[in-house]
Amino acid sequence: SKKKGLSFEEKRARMMEIFFETKDVFQLKDLEKIAPKEKGITSMSVKEILQSLVDDGMVDTDRIGTSNYFWAFPSKALHARKRKLEELESQFAESSQKKEALQKNIEKSKIGREDTAERAALLEELAALRQKKERLKTEIDKYRECDPDVVEEMRQTNQVAKEAANRWTDNIFSIKSWAKRKFGFEESRIDKGFGIPEDLDYID
């Protein structure tokens, strides 16, 4: 059967072993040679693993001249783990307090909400009132067109549309008159050529 490869976390752990066991400083090219031989980490994944450890503050790095150097000492890793543990313990304590406060609020909110015949009747009445409210809202929306404000808004909109239509009608009549004078076209020919209705007129 095919041998199962190392997980990302296993590779990270083995990479840290290289630093802790040697207590040495390395360049990337050194680790790309050492990691496959000693820890079974493929050379192609060394850079990604190393960068993830640097991002997490577990491995230190510095540029000297044109080269980048990497190192990590057990003492720093221990302090980092202690800080992380303290942070998690603090978060856990805060979450526990929130949970306890919520539990108390839940218990408090249950008071007066015990399942009784009276409460069931009130809930039923509330549901009926909500349904009635929705029916009335639907009914009101039906008659919204009769609302004076809506009617006035429609009247103003109609007036604007009417004025615009009459302006265009006026423009068409002016163009027709110009075409007749300029080219001697008959009005019926202009109407037919441009699809203008014979009964085109202003809107009263």
Summary of the structure (lengths in Angstrom):
residues: 204
radius of gyration: 41.7
end to end distance: 91.6
largest distance: 104.7
contacts: 440
relative contact order: 0.05
helix: 74%
strand: 5%
